[in-house]
Amino acid sequence: MASTFDSTLSSLGINSTASSAASSAVKSSSTSLGTSDFLKLLTAQLQNQDPFSPTDNSQMVAQLAQITSTSGIADMGTTLKEIQTKLNGTSTSDALSYVGKNILTASDTAYGRSTGGIAGAAEIAGDASDVSVSIKDSNGQLLKTIDLGAQKAGDINYDWDGKTASGADAGTGPFTVSVKATGTSGSVSSQNLAWAAVTAVSVPATGSPSLSVYGVGQVAISDVRQVS
């Protein structure tokens, strides 16, 4: 027994054979039916239905629901595109506001403050029984090791006065900073977080903007831990 859809096509002068033969042509021009197409088919079905055997109400409701769903998905897609455009604009605006500020981000390179020394944070992934921060000069010579002791998972702030282990002035750097953390089961994943100045913003044609950070390079906004 022919389906309601086939009957509608037949009443419009389109038989199943013709429909099958034209399927490849239809696919090449359109891959889906829009809301207007659904409405045209529904209207044609109502106009050509047998008055002694009208379309079943449940079928009508199902087709209307399909139309509503299609329309809703199309509207949702448009809304999401508008939201994406606004979010991209906001991201660019946010990125520009970082210029001239200092941020705390993951980096093993740090530059000394005008008053000497550096401030940063040791980021550890789990609880550790011992955490230490090692500071080396540009030649790889160890200048100072800061013992932070046992620490819980998270960020542990530290401040180095810029003096070597022997008490000499270490200068302004650049310094190479590394974090070592150990726990009951061995080493704990860790990294150094350094303060650095944002000098510019890079806004690519596609994708999210990034910050140009002195001594660090390009940093995504999502990688910023703190701002000062």
Beta strands, then each sheet from edge to edge (+ up, - down):
strand 1: 102-106
strand 2: 109-110
strand 3: 118-124
strand 4: 128-136
strand 5: 142-151
strand 6: 154-160
strand 7: 175-183
strand 8: 186-187
strand 9: 190-202
strand 10: 210-213
strand 11: 217-220
strand 12: 226-227
sheet 1: 6+ 3- 9+ 1- 12+
sheet 2: 2+ 7- 4+ 5-
sheet 3: 2+ 7- 8+
sheet 4: 6+ 3- 9+ 10- 11+
end
